[in-house]
Structures are given as structure tokens and as C-alpha cells.
Amino acid sequence: MKNPFFEVSTLPYQLPPFAEIADEHYEEAFEKGMEEQLAEISAITRKRDFPMFANTFPALESSGQLLARVSHVFFNKSSADSTDFTNELEEKIAPKLAAHQDAILLDGFLYSRVKTVYESIDQQEALTPEDRYLVERWYLEMTLAGAGLDDAQKDRLKELNQQLATLTTKFEKNLLADTNELAVHLTDRADLDGLEGGEISAAAEAAAARGLEGFLVTLVLPTGHPFLAALTKPEVRAKVMAASRARGSHGGEFDNREILLEIVRLRAERAELLGFENHAAYVTKDETAGSPDAVAAMLGKLAPAAAKNAKAEQADLEKLAGHPVTAADWSYYTEKVRQEKYDVDTAALRPWFEAERVLKLGVFGAANALYGITFSERTDLVGYHPDVRIFEVANADGSPVGLYLLDLYTRDSKRGGAWMNPLVSQNLLLDQPVVVVNNLNVPKPAAGEPTLLTFDEVSTFFHEFGHALHGLFARVTYPKLAGTNVFRDFVEFPSQVNEMWMLWPEVLEKYATHFETGEPIDAGVVQRIRDSETFNEGFATSEYLAAALLDQAWHTLSATEAAEVTDVAAFEAAALAKVGLDNPAVPTRYSSAYFAHTFSGGYDAGYYSYIWSEVLDADTVEWFKQNGGLTRENGDRFRDLLLGVGGSKDPLEAYREFRGRDAVIEPLLTRRGLA
């Protein structure tokens, strides 16, 4: 059988032909894809003509098409529907891909051409702003990657990159395995007291899927589990919290502690080899923040106020509980206090958040109102898993936008969290359309039962769809600048803006109706939710900042300092105490041994990005409110000036064009109760 990756898909929007793809196709396509791209790069570097944009960059951007096709499909599959085969192949292919990337980025002849074009940019003829920005990006990325090092330094750099690729892959696979292994098995239905019928059904289904009697509480990626807000038995809450916090650090074959220490050491060594004081300095050099000092200044400004607010919240919880509140108890008593103070029980809102209505009338509905786009389900097209649904997206005039895939439900083969991936990245150079996928981790109820979402799951749905819109709307010339290929501390901005529509009146009234009675959500409840928006923000901000500052603490170590760290728990405790975020009742959102963002997910020294982007997000929400809210005019402006440019220009320049000025921090401080 011919390998389906070897040719461009003939399906609509070049959707990968999932029905034709078999395990044996992946490695063959990876190997041939790397071979082809190196030959394409060699054809560029063998040229003897004077380096110009036209004889260098279009060919460079056209290289590696086969490798891109197989990579998009494989890495989404390995995250969303992994198997023993994908786990083994990823561990095998990761160091090869790292070496392949180095072969391009460290190619002295290619770097010479790129540098020559960069230094003569003003003499190059008829370049568009996007052309110029492409040259800047290639030059900066190759420089930071080490293209200017000598041969001996490059050899060591290649070794480091391959070792890191292997270790980060191992970290992720250990975490998935340990998350599955530590799922909490309960046999007494009374232990699930407080949960809704759909949640109990999902726990029963999860147990049955593993051949177990009773119920299985599968773990989510963050420290806090959604069930902790409702489970009435303190011993069961404690068991779930203990399992969550034990991941990667309780001994055995899936222990991640030595792996993460080695990752930190190798990253620190690599940074110094590249001329930086530490890994955080290396990372932020190519972000909007610019330096670890800028990150520290912002986070340090927020942490004391957040910790103080969390202490005040804790006092309220303990007053109600009548005893000290632990981390396992926090969510449970928070809901009690929320009910007492605001008469709001977010757990009781699930019947108003039926997944299909949230999708079609909420998530899609807001996008239709803002941008005029429509969604048609394509049941004739096949996804990579039976749960995957495919929608064709069109503009108001009927012109095509792309395909949107939704993979809603959790399963043992899917890593935790929620995310967006491109499967086909739009660009004009190769005449490629766009296909994106959203992955969430919603428990799947028994057949015939409705999927009722929690308040937080609805928020996550809107958030991840913001990433999808960014990928769908971007219209660029070059693959490197496609979709969400922007600075890491900017990429969360569009998704966080999209969260605002969840409670926007015109949107909420359409999707938030009771799944059985059709009764709309009570306007008084909605107002009380809005009134309580800063409630528990001390906790929420503290747990996030603890993780962001922990990420910075690991990655601001010098190579010498990193070599001296041997105890993960002790380092973590000291790092959190140093910034005043060591309250045992408010654990960090991700402890080091299961901190996938920073040790396997590409957010190393960059977890600060969420709150950094939130400055722009909160400022943008103010703009929408000041300019009439959810209107086509506002949506089109946001699409044209921000979402539509993808990575084709400096993102802060794009923001200034949209907002008319730089963002200010005051709306964020108000939102988080830190003003």
C-alpha cells in the first residue's frame, strides 16, 4: 500500500486521510520527510549566486512538506490517542527530529545566506512587510539556535538538543502512565456523594473500561480536581488530592524527578553555551517580555497581593468549616462560602451547560455573531478517533474558511489538559488551506445520557476555541508565520479574549437553558456570578503564580547551580517560600514532577505567558465593552488586525494598531481583585 503521507491529501481542505493511515506509515514518512528536506536545503546552500530574498526564502519555506504532514498528524495522535506504538515511536523519533532541526538551524552555509539577506534588507527589491519580517524571524531564530558557534560548540549543542528531546518525551509518557495508574478506584457509591448523575456515570464508565468494579476517578492535569468541589466525604477528597499530587514523585518506573533534574541541568548548560546566563534568559530573548527581569518584575508585583487575598479567603473558609482547611478541602468549602456570600453554586449549574448547546449555540454562536462565520458538520469525513467530529467553517458570504475538528472526551490514551493543534497550516506560498483541532478532557457519560459541563469546562471550551479561531483566521504567505506561530507569551491572548463571550448576555441566553425543562438560566444567578467574579481570585492567582514562579526558579539557575540541586521537593518548597506562596492550603497549580507545560509541553521558562497575555486580554475586554460589545464591526476589526495576521508581524505592533496604544495593566488588576 502506498504511504498516504507521500502525497498531498485530496480530501476537502487537505484533511489527512485518517482512514488510510496505518502505524507502519509514520516512521517511513518521518525518515523520508527528513531526507527530502535536507536535500531541499542543500539545493539552496549549493547556489553560488549572491544571496537574495527571492533565491533563498521561498525555497526555504517550501522545504519539508512531507515532514510537516506526518508531524502534524502524528504528534496530535500521540497526545490525543496514544498507543504503545506511538509512545515507542515518539521516543525513537524525538532525538532524530532534534538532530534534523539542528542540521537546518546550525547549517553554516544556510546561515550565511540568511544573514546576508538580513544585513542587506534595505537593498533588497520589492519586499513586502511580511517578507521582511520573515527574514528577521529566520535570522534571529538561527542566531539564537547557535548557528554562529564553532564546530566543537555545535557538536555539543546537538548532543544537548537530542538528549533534551529524549528526556522531555520520556517525562510526558511517564506522566500519562502515572496519571492513569494513580486514578482513584472506589467501590462504594456512597463515596461519590455530592456528584451529579452524569459524573457518577462517567466514573462508572471509566472503571468498566478497565475491567474494574465500581467507580474510577481519573485525574486531570492541574493539582485540583473538579470533583473536589462537590465530594462530601473529606477522606475521599483527601485520597483524590493525594493521588493528584503524587504523580511523578512516588517512586517506581514512572517517577519523573531525576528526569526533570537532568532536563534543568542540560537546559542550563545549553543556555551558557549559547551565551546566556540561564535558560530563562535564552527563552525570553525571543519573546515580548525580553528578559527574566521583566517577568520577575511583573510576577513579583502580583504575588504579595494574591497571597494576602488567599489568606483572607482561607479565613472565611475556616470560619464556615469550623476547622483548618486543607488543600483537598479548599474547593469544597469555597463552594459553600460562595453559596453563603453570593447564593451561587457553580456545581448546580451543570444542567444548564449541556455540551451540544454550549458548542452550537454558545461557542459557535458567539463566533457567528462576531465574525459572521457558519459551521456545517461533515459526517462524510473521518477523524482520527470515533469521538472526533468535523465541521466545515465558512464566511458570511459562503467563502471557505477551513475545517474545525473537535475531540471532546477524556480517555486513557489522551494526555491531560486542553489544547489546539493545526493539522494543515494555511499559507499562500504552497496554496494550503487550514484544518485545526481542539482537544478537551470532558468525562464521557454512559450512552444515552447528556454530557453536562462544569462551569470551568465551559470556560475552557471558549478558551480553546479562541486558539482555533486564531488558527482558522490567519491568512499569511509563508508556512513559518501561519496560524498561532507567534511569540509564546502572546499566543494565549486571543484565546483568553474569547473566554469573555461565555457570560455575555446575548450569548448566554441562547445556550444556557436546562437540558430537561428548557428553562433559561436565571438572570439573578448570572448577575450573582458576575458579582462574585473576584471571589476566590486570591487562591486562583496564587496557585497560578506559584507555578509560573516555580518555572522561573528552575530556569534561572546557572549550570553550576543546576548541578547542585538534588532534591526536587526541597527546591520547590524553597522557591515557593522565597516568593511568599508556600501556603500548604494553596498548592501550586502544577508541582514540578507533573508540570507538563514546562518539562514536556514547550512552555519552559514561559508559563508566565498566560498572565502576561492576560494584560492584553483584560485591556481588550475593556475595549469591546467601551465600543458596543459583541458586534460584527468589532469582530471584524479584531479579526482583521489581530487574528488574521497570524505570525506575519510583530504582535505588539499589531496590538497597538488594534487598540491605538499599548496595553495597560489596570484592567487585569481589577479583574483579579488586586487593584
Disulfide bonds with the S-S distance in Angstrom:
none
